[in-house]
């Protein structure tokens, strides 16, 4: 074994929870890096290098990229509201809720710091060197979400509850084997599309956080980076809305899915009735010689036959009937002049 492989083996994390925390930190970091960087670009350029749609699409691409990155390690929750919902559904141990949530907030905090470094000069030029939460040159909204002046606290709370409930309603069927689950490889882009739809339809009131980590992590960063305590006290202490309402909405959406959909789905097939699928290939090779206008040609032909065989345990009649459910033949011809 080479020295590098030995070093990698020694560095490999064997604790499952630690691996999951690492996955959530990095996944949420990627999500917020895409989204906040796009917000900074749009804001500091005064919408000459992007618009409202740019930020929504960047966050959606961030969701997709983060899910591909960390789904195999931690499940790619990227959102304390999602983690809480999975705890309620029994898909995540309650003891992991706090570590997951802290990891997600920490990842969002780190991403905000990197965005600030990348766009520091532009932010300072845009704001005149004054980091504020209010006014035409405010820059706090690059990182966290804030309500519009005409929206009440009650409306903001309802907005976040509904948005997060919609998120859970749309993603829970995707991995429910009793429903119509999506292919594993397509889950990230589908979830990203759902997030894009919510962002495009529910951002006007207070920014469509639908994710406590997405809001609290950047808000903590702005508090420590010079924006001050106003990031928490502004708009009648609005900060608790994107922190609490998505948690309520996530659980509500999960309960609605259970009551209206999952409890009424047909029971899964018994294991004895499950199918195994075997893929086989058959290759046939032959050749023939042609004489055309005095020239001899040899053509080698290769047939590739792909057969899909379905086998159901303890069911001889089924196996004989559907021995070869799918058969595809591909051919390849190679011609040379003798």
KOLVEX-443866 format. One line per field, with one value per residue (C-alpha): residue number from 1; x, y, z. Coordinates in Angstrom, 3 decimals. Each point is the difference from the previous one (the first is absolute). Last residue first. Layout:
KOLVEX-443866
k = c(NUM ...)
xx = c(X ...)
yy = c(Y ...)
zz = c(Z ...)
end
This chain:
KOLVEX-443866
k = c(338 337 336 335 334 333 332 331 330 329 328 327 326 325 324 323 322 321 320 319 318 317 316 315 314 313 312 311 310 309 308 307 306 305 304 303 302 301 300 299 298 297 296 295 294 293 292 291 290 289 288 287 286 285 284 283 282 281 280 279 278 277 276 275 274 273 272 271 270 269 268 267 266 265 264 263 262 261 260 259 258 257 256 255 254 253 252 251 250 249 248 247 246 245 244 243 242 241 240 239 238 237 236 235 234 233 232 231 230 229 228 227 226 225 224 223 222 221 220 219 218 217 216 215 214 213 212 211 210 209 208 207 206 205 204 203 202 201 200 199 198 197 196 195 194 193 192 191 190 189 188 187 186 185 184 183 182 181 180 179 178 177 176 175 174 173 172 171 170 169 168 167 166 165 164 163 162 161 160 159 158 157 156 155 154 153 152 151 150 149 148 147 146 145 144 143 142 141 140 139 138 137 136 135 134 133 132 131 130 129 128 127 126 125 124 123 122 121 120 119 118 117 116 115 114 113 112 111 110 109 108 107 106 105 104 103 102 101 100 99 98 97 96 95 94 93 92 91 90 89 88 87 86 85 84 83 82 81 80 79 78 77 76 75 74 73 72 71 70 69 68 67 66 65 64 63 62 61 60 59 58 57 56 55 54 53 52 51 50 49 48 47 46 45 44 43 42 41 40 39 38 37 36 35 34 33 32 31 30 29 28 27 26 25 24 23 22 21 20 19 18 17 16 15 14 13 12 11 10 9 8 7 6 5 4 3 2 1)
xx = c(-9.462 -2.031 -1.262 -3.484 -0.867 -3.653 -1.390 -3.391 -2.108 -2.757 -2.364 -1.971 -2.318 -2.149 2.042 -1.111 -3.375 -2.244 2.391 0.859 -3.638 -0.981 2.892 -0.882 2.027 2.193 -0.780 2.612 0.090 2.504 1.094 1.741 2.546 0.934 3.179 0.325 3.390 0.484 3.278 -0.191 2.624 0.109 1.494 0.338 -0.669 -3.012 -1.488 1.080 -1.382 1.380 -1.970 0.711 -1.338 0.024 -2.804 0.117 -2.504 -0.406 -1.845 -1.769 -1.615 -2.988 -1.199 -3.683 -1.833 -2.878 1.697 0.823 -3.700 -1.015 -0.413 -3.361 -2.209 0.067 -2.634 2.204 2.482 -2.271 -2.373 0.995 3.709 0.528 -1.868 2.166 3.183 -1.204 -0.820 3.396 1.799 -2.250 0.618 3.764 -0.248 -1.824 2.607 3.257 -1.386 -2.332 2.510 2.019 -2.931 0.981 -2.449 1.218 3.615 1.190 1.983 1.943 0.052 2.476 2.927 0.617 3.732 1.081 -1.262 -3.683 0.304 1.305 -2.767 -2.543 1.746 -0.364 -3.492 -1.599 1.118 0.133 -3.662 -1.104 -3.214 1.852 -2.623 1.141 -2.447 -3.186 0.976 1.813 -2.924 -0.569 3.457 1.669 -2.582 0.410 3.792 -0.060 -2.177 2.373 2.958 -1.854 -0.455 3.624 1.257 -2.354 0.871 2.844 -2.131 -2.805 -3.243 -2.361 -3.637 -1.669 0.764 3.731 -0.123 3.147 -1.560 -3.278 1.623 1.445 -3.144 -1.895 3.212 0.625 -3.653 0.072 3.119 -1.725 -3.244 1.721 2.269 -2.859 -2.138 2.753 0.508 -3.744 -0.203 3.053 -1.611 1.176 0.002 3.676 1.288 1.382 3.691 2.004 3.687 3.194 -0.373 -2.831 2.593 1.239 -1.959 0.594 -3.618 -0.611 -0.024 2.222 3.283 3.699 1.460 2.993 -1.883 -2.492 0.622 3.758 0.327 -2.063 1.970 3.319 -1.124 -1.556 2.310 0.686 -3.694 -0.864 2.571 -1.471 -3.521 1.121 1.505 -3.204 -2.129 2.226 -0.252 -3.796 -0.157 2.378 -1.997 -3.201 1.498 1.551 -3.338 -2.154 2.302 -1.396 -3.462 1.011 -0.894 -2.604 -2.581 -2.488 0.387 3.783 -0.278 -1.991 2.616 2.772 -1.994 -0.590 3.683 0.933 2.881 -1.698 2.623 -0.579 3.182 2.661 -1.681 -1.874 3.081 1.232 -2.968 -2.219 2.298 0.067 -3.798 -0.598 2.616 -1.618 -3.242 1.705 1.557 -3.336 -1.709 2.836 0.004 -3.791 0.086 2.508 3.559 3.016 -1.579 -2.224 1.563 3.403 0.397 -3.397 0.047 3.530 -0.571 -3.214 1.795 2.769 -2.631 -1.691 2.960 2.005 -3.102 -0.576 3.702 0.374 -3.197 1.521 3.378 -1.419 -2.612 2.588 2.382 -2.845 -0.857 3.595 0.127 -3.245 1.335 3.253 2.649 1.604 2.750 3.228 1.932 -1.136 0.881 3.509 0.477 -1.218 2.514 2.853 -0.707 -1.381)
yy = c(-6.880 3.117 0.279 0.213 0.008 -0.384 0.330 -1.245 0.593 -2.298 0.710 -2.555 0.863 -2.233 -3.128 -2.638 1.667 -3.008 -2.610 2.099 0.817 -3.680 -0.973 2.455 -0.638 3.089 2.194 0.150 2.609 -0.448 2.975 -0.968 2.044 -1.459 1.310 -1.026 0.368 0.146 -0.303 1.081 -1.048 1.806 -1.249 2.433 -1.135 2.195 -1.242 -3.332 -0.543 -2.067 -0.855 0.123 -1.210 0.872 -0.629 1.545 -0.760 2.366 -0.613 2.324 -1.567 1.496 -1.323 0.289 0.205 -2.349 -1.760 3.415 0.780 2.893 3.411 0.901 2.179 3.758 1.451 0.846 1.668 2.502 2.247 -0.701 -0.677 2.818 2.444 -1.073 0.622 3.426 0.970 -1.186 2.066 3.006 0.103 -0.212 2.566 2.403 -0.121 1.383 1.918 1.813 0.403 2.606 2.447 1.701 2.865 0.752 0.321 -1.456 -2.995 1.488 3.223 -1.566 0.948 0.100 -0.328 -3.574 -1.659 0.850 -0.555 -3.502 -0.793 1.044 -2.172 -3.091 0.911 0.353 -3.056 -1.980 0.733 -1.159 1.049 3.327 1.248 3.659 1.756 0.921 -0.178 -3.343 -2.423 -0.763 -0.054 -1.349 -2.772 -1.011 0.100 -2.174 -2.542 0.080 -0.636 -2.958 -1.434 0.704 -1.776 -3.032 -0.928 -2.411 -1.932 -0.572 1.616 -1.832 -0.600 -0.749 -3.041 0.455 3.502 1.822 2.618 0.012 1.941 2.748 1.864 -0.004 0.889 3.094 1.006 -0.084 2.176 2.650 -0.123 0.457 2.734 2.066 -0.560 1.457 2.957 0.660 -0.001 2.250 2.556 0.791 3.629 0.777 -3.039 -2.824 -0.909 -3.059 -0.526 0.356 2.553 1.503 1.551 2.250 3.207 2.709 1.066 0.114 -2.420 -2.877 1.879 -0.529 3.439 0.084 1.895 -2.836 -0.928 0.610 -1.998 -2.869 -0.056 -0.080 -2.775 -2.166 -3.020 0.468 0.431 -3.075 -1.980 1.127 -0.824 -3.500 -0.546 1.069 -2.262 -2.969 0.828 0.185 -3.387 -1.590 1.411 -1.461 -3.443 -0.141 1.052 -2.475 -3.011 -1.136 -0.016 -2.842 0.699 -1.732 -0.255 2.356 2.551 -0.269 0.434 3.180 1.316 -0.640 1.743 3.029 -0.010 0.395 -1.385 -3.437 -1.552 -3.632 0.053 -1.817 -1.125 3.295 2.179 1.203 -0.808 1.764 3.017 0.382 -0.150 2.403 2.424 -0.130 1.014 2.801 1.289 -0.185 2.108 2.540 0.371 0.295 3.221 1.563 -0.358 2.020 3.453 -0.598 2.783 -1.670 -0.309 -1.629 -2.463 -1.198 -0.227 -1.977 -2.376 -0.504 -0.573 -2.773 -1.953 0.191 -0.763 -3.394 -0.896 0.708 -1.916 -3.070 0.438 0.286 -2.703 -2.475 0.672 -0.549 -3.288 -1.179 0.915 -1.896 -3.129 -0.181 -1.654 3.140 -0.884 1.813 -3.209 -1.515 3.184 -0.018 -3.649 0.675 2.831 -2.181 -2.651 -3.399)
zz = c(-49.263 0.596 3.565 1.458 3.709 0.894 3.525 1.098 3.109 1.150 2.881 1.947 2.848 2.153 -0.512 2.451 0.343 -0.518 1.393 3.058 0.710 -0.144 2.284 2.757 3.153 -0.469 -2.947 -2.732 -2.730 -2.812 -2.028 -3.208 -1.929 -3.386 -1.579 -3.638 -1.685 -3.749 -1.849 -3.591 -2.521 -3.305 -3.277 -2.851 -3.588 -0.432 3.281 1.501 3.471 2.870 3.168 3.699 3.337 3.697 2.482 3.493 2.737 2.942 3.264 2.438 3.056 1.798 3.334 0.742 3.288 0.717 2.906 1.441 0.255 -2.198 1.629 1.573 -2.125 0.740 2.297 2.982 -2.331 -1.713 1.966 3.594 -0.538 -2.496 2.251 2.933 -1.994 -1.132 3.579 1.249 -2.641 0.552 3.740 -0.495 -2.810 2.375 2.773 -1.433 -2.966 2.468 2.854 -1.909 -0.246 3.230 -0.519 -3.552 1.129 3.301 -1.250 -2.950 2.009 2.431 -2.195 -3.740 0.608 -0.668 3.198 -0.479 -3.755 0.695 2.458 -2.621 -2.609 2.227 1.216 -3.439 -2.018 3.247 0.771 -3.479 -1.747 -0.637 -2.426 -0.097 2.284 -1.822 -3.672 0.095 -0.236 -3.704 -1.581 3.123 0.362 -3.638 0.221 3.119 -1.826 -2.970 2.305 1.515 -3.500 -0.930 3.150 -0.224 -3.582 0.777 2.471 -2.490 1.192 2.304 -0.966 3.349 2.134 -0.607 1.465 -1.109 -2.262 1.919 2.890 -2.209 -1.062 3.281 1.849 -2.116 0.067 3.790 -0.125 -2.115 1.987 3.362 -1.354 -1.409 3.095 2.183 -2.338 -0.092 3.780 0.301 -2.305 -3.537 -1.208 0.631 -1.885 2.076 0.449 -1.028 0.752 -2.073 -2.763 2.041 2.328 -2.814 0.536 -2.580 -0.486 3.759 2.886 1.153 -0.123 -0.676 -0.695 -2.361 -2.667 -0.217 -3.649 0.165 3.209 -1.362 -3.267 1.844 2.349 -2.717 0.244 3.706 0.799 -2.054 1.999 3.301 -1.130 -0.973 3.444 1.755 -2.215 0.839 3.705 -0.166 -1.739 2.494 2.912 -1.447 -0.617 3.473 1.578 -1.937 0.387 3.367 -1.541 -2.308 -3.617 -2.191 2.784 -1.639 2.803 -0.283 -3.774 0.568 2.421 -2.547 -2.735 2.232 0.972 -3.702 -2.045 0.205 -2.262 1.027 2.060 -2.010 -3.224 -0.270 0.489 -3.378 -2.227 2.524 0.220 -3.782 -0.297 2.874 -1.330 -3.420 1.687 1.941 -3.226 -1.815 2.646 0.032 -3.784 -0.154 2.021 -2.395 -1.213 -0.971 -0.460 3.015 2.097 -0.502 3.773 0.444 -2.899 0.707 3.743 -0.485 -2.371 2.553 2.685 -1.973 -1.368 3.226 2.026 -1.644 -0.050 3.721 0.725 -1.649 1.687 3.501 -0.603 -1.303 2.886 2.452 -1.705 0.188 3.701 0.588 -1.717 1.965 -2.172 -1.392 -2.468 0.863 0.643 -3.288 -1.878 1.501 -0.915 -3.531 -0.339 1.273 -2.622 0.961)
end
